[in-house]
Amino acid sequence: MARQSISFTKPNDEWLKTQVDKKEYSSKSELINDLIRQARKQQVEINWIRAKLEKAENSGFTNESKNEILAQSKSLLND
């Protein structure tokens, strides 16, 4: 595992210490790695949502009614 030396602001360092003191994590390193994993997972989800939004924006507008759109969406869920 790679070792790094990083600096924290006082409020962030205090928060990290509190999490370790509360036994939420065994060390600051464990906590930082968990935060990075969460951020990476969140970025994957953000990228997926952006791709879906871009696809929707590029597909144009529809003349279907809201009931037709809802029925189509429900049918896709049942497939």
C-alpha positions as CSV (number, residue, x, y, z in Angstrom):
1,M,0.0,0.0,0.0
2,A,1.3,3.4,-0.9
3,R,2.1,5.8,1.9
4,Q,1.3,9.5,1.7
5,S,1.8,12.5,3.8
6,I,-1.1,14.9,3.8
7,S,-2.1,18.0,5.9
8,F,-5.5,18.8,7.2
9,T,-7.2,22.0,8.4
10,K,-7.8,22.1,12.1
11,P,-11.6,21.5,11.8
12,N,-11.1,18.5,9.5
13,D,-8.4,17.0,11.7
14,E,-10.6,17.3,14.7
15,W,-13.5,15.7,12.9
16,L,-11.2,12.8,11.8
17,K,-10.0,12.4,15.4
18,T,-13.5,12.3,16.7
19,Q,-14.5,9.6,14.3
20,V,-11.6,7.5,15.4
21,D,-12.2,8.2,19.1
22,K,-15.9,7.1,18.7
23,K,-14.5,3.8,17.3
24,E,-16.2,4.4,14.0
25,Y,-12.8,3.7,12.4
26,S,-9.6,2.2,13.8
27,S,-7.4,4.9,12.2
28,K,-7.5,8.1,10.2
29,S,-6.1,6.1,7.2
30,E,-9.0,3.7,7.3
31,L,-11.4,6.6,7.4
32,I,-9.7,8.5,4.6
33,N,-9.7,5.3,2.4
34,D,-13.4,4.8,3.2
35,L,-14.2,8.5,2.2
36,I,-12.3,8.0,-1.0
37,R,-14.2,4.8,-1.8
38,Q,-17.5,6.6,-1.2
39,A,-16.4,9.5,-3.4
40,R,-15.3,7.2,-6.2
41,K,-18.7,5.3,-6.0
42,Q,-20.5,8.6,-6.0
43,Q,-18.6,9.8,-9.1
44,V,-19.6,6.6,-11.0
45,E,-23.3,7.3,-10.2
46,I,-22.9,11.0,-11.2
47,N,-21.3,9.9,-14.5
48,W,-24.2,7.5,-15.1
49,I,-26.8,10.2,-14.4
50,R,-25.0,12.7,-16.7
51,A,-24.9,10.1,-19.5
52,K,-28.6,9.4,-19.1
53,L,-29.4,13.2,-19.1
54,E,-27.3,13.8,-22.1
55,K,-29.0,11.0,-24.0
56,A,-32.4,12.3,-23.0
57,E,-31.5,15.9,-24.1
58,N,-30.2,14.7,-27.4
59,S,-33.2,12.6,-28.1
60,G,-35.4,15.7,-28.5
61,F,-39.0,16.4,-27.5
62,T,-42.0,14.2,-27.7
63,N,-45.6,14.7,-28.6
64,E,-46.8,11.9,-26.4
65,S,-49.1,12.7,-23.5
66,K,-48.0,12.2,-19.9
67,N,-50.3,9.1,-19.7
68,E,-48.6,7.6,-22.8
69,I,-45.1,8.3,-21.3
70,L,-46.1,6.7,-18.0
71,A,-47.6,3.6,-19.7
72,Q,-44.4,3.2,-21.8
73,S,-42.2,3.6,-18.7
74,K,-44.3,1.0,-16.8
75,S,-44.1,-1.4,-19.6
76,L,-40.3,-1.1,-19.7
77,L,-40.1,-1.9,-15.9
78,N,-42.2,-5.0,-16.5
79,D,-39.8,-6.4,-19.2
